[in-house]
Amino acid sequence: MALYITDECINCDVCEPECPNEAIFQGDEIYEITTELCTECVGHYDEPQCVEVCPVDCCLPDPNHEESEDELRAKYEALTA
C-alpha cells in the first residue's frame, strides 16, 4: 500500500529528498505523499526511505490505498518506463 504522513510531522525536511519517486511534497501544514507516485520504494530500495529517515515515525501505510507488492512493482515499472 502507499504510505501517508500523519499530522505528527514536524516538517524537518528529511523525507522529501530521500523519495526516489518524488512523491513527497510540502503541503499546507505538513509534508504529504502523492499516492499515485508512492511505491514504498519498491524497485529502488528494500525499505521505504521516508520511514527509514523520519525522526518521529509519522510515515505509515495508508489504509485507504492498499496495494500488493505486485501492484507496487507494476507502479514502479510504469513510473520508470
C-alpha positions as CSV (number, residue, x, y, z in Angstrom):
1,M,0.0,0.0,0.0
2,A,1.1,3.6,-0.4
3,L,2.3,5.5,2.6
4,Y,1.0,8.7,4.1
5,I,2.4,11.2,6.6
6,T,0.5,11.8,9.8
7,D,-0.1,15.1,11.5
8,E,2.7,14.3,13.8
9,C,5.1,15.5,11.1
10,I,7.5,18.1,12.4
11,N,8.4,19.5,8.9
12,C,12.0,18.5,9.3
13,D,12.6,18.3,5.5
14,V,14.4,14.9,5.8
15,C,12.0,12.7,3.9
16,E,11.4,14.8,0.7
17,P,14.9,14.4,-0.8
18,E,15.0,10.7,0.1
19,C,12.0,9.8,-2.0
20,P,13.1,8.2,-5.3
21,N,9.8,8.9,-7.0
22,E,9.4,12.5,-5.9
23,A,6.1,11.5,-4.2
24,I,6.7,13.7,-1.1
25,F,5.9,17.4,-1.1
26,Q,5.4,20.2,1.3
27,G,1.6,20.6,1.9
28,D,-0.2,23.4,3.6
29,E,0.8,22.3,7.1
30,I,2.9,19.2,6.8
31,Y,4.6,17.1,4.2
32,E,2.3,14.9,2.1
33,I,2.7,11.9,-0.2
34,T,1.2,11.7,-3.6
35,T,-0.4,8.2,-3.6
36,E,-0.1,7.7,-7.4
37,L,3.7,8.1,-7.1
38,C,4.4,6.2,-3.9
39,T,5.7,2.7,-4.4
40,E,7.0,2.3,-0.8
41,C,10.4,2.4,-2.6
42,V,9.7,-1.0,-4.3
43,G,12.1,-1.3,-7.2
44,H,14.5,1.2,-5.6
45,Y,15.2,0.1,-2.0
46,D,14.4,-2.8,0.3
47,E,12.6,-0.4,2.8
48,P,10.7,2.8,2.3
49,Q,13.3,5.6,2.7
50,C,10.9,8.1,4.3
51,V,10.2,5.5,7.0
52,E,13.9,4.9,7.5
53,V,14.8,8.6,7.9
54,C,11.8,10.0,9.7
55,P,12.7,11.0,13.3
56,V,9.1,10.9,14.6
57,D,7.8,7.8,12.8
58,C,5.0,9.6,11.0
59,C,5.3,7.8,7.6
60,L,2.7,5.0,7.8
61,P,0.9,2.6,5.5
62,D,-2.2,4.3,4.1
63,P,-5.2,2.0,4.9
64,N,-7.2,3.9,2.2
65,H,-4.7,2.9,-0.5
66,E,-3.9,-0.8,0.0
67,E,-1.6,-2.3,-2.7
68,S,0.1,-5.6,-3.0
69,E,3.8,-6.0,-3.7
70,D,3.0,-6.8,-7.3
71,E,0.9,-3.7,-7.7
72,L,3.6,-1.6,-6.2
73,R,6.2,-3.2,-8.6
74,A,3.8,-2.5,-11.5
75,K,3.5,1.1,-10.4
76,Y,7.3,1.4,-10.2
77,E,7.7,-0.1,-13.7
78,A,5.2,2.4,-15.1
79,L,6.9,5.3,-13.4
80,T,10.3,4.3,-14.6
81,A,9.4,3.2,-18.1
